[in-house]
Amino acid sequence: MRTTVKDWYIVSIFDDEELIGKILWGTCEEDETYRFSPGSYISTSNIEKIFPNKRLIITASGSFYNVIGSGDVAQVQLKDFELLRHGFSPDQITQLNLAPNGFFH
């Protein structure tokens, strides 16, 4: 059973300059596993394998994700990882980090 993801990113998670791992973040198009509703965000466990020709990504938890569209790559610091897990996109996290101190308070 697979999950189909659109508007996706391969997100590299860094602790300063050290690569911790890579995850898939995107929007659910369809989910045969019934874990995600269409239109909801998905933030996966660590990516284990990527099969570009098949547009398939397998994660450490054993989940299979088919990706549609071109996708993108992003980098996020470990301190911001929880924002991904709570639905913020990599682009939104970048914007939050660029905002002046106190802008959101």
Residue, then its C-alpha position, 0 to 999 in steps of 0.5 A: m500500500r502506498t501514499t501519493v504525495k504532491d508539492w513535495y520536498i526532500v528535506s535535509i535536516f542539519d545540526d549546524e553543518e552535520l547532516i542528520g538525515k533526509i525526510l519527505w515533506g509534502t501534501c497527500e494526494e491519495d493514501e491507500t493506507y488511510r493514515f492521511s487525508p487528501g490535502s493534509y501535510i505529510s512529514t515522513s521518517n528518515i528516507e532509506k531509498i529513493f528510486p527516481n525512475k519509479r518516483l518512489i521513496i521508501t522510509a525507515s518505517g517501511s512506508f512507500y511514497n509515490v511522488i508526483g510533480s517536480g518536487d524540490v529540495a530544502q534544508v532545515q536546521l534540527k532546531d526547526f525540525e518540529l515545525l516540519r512535524h507540525g505542518f510548516s513547509p520548508d519555505q514557511i520555516t525559511q520565512l520565519n527564520l528571516a523575520p526580524n526578532g520579535f516580529f511574531h510576538 
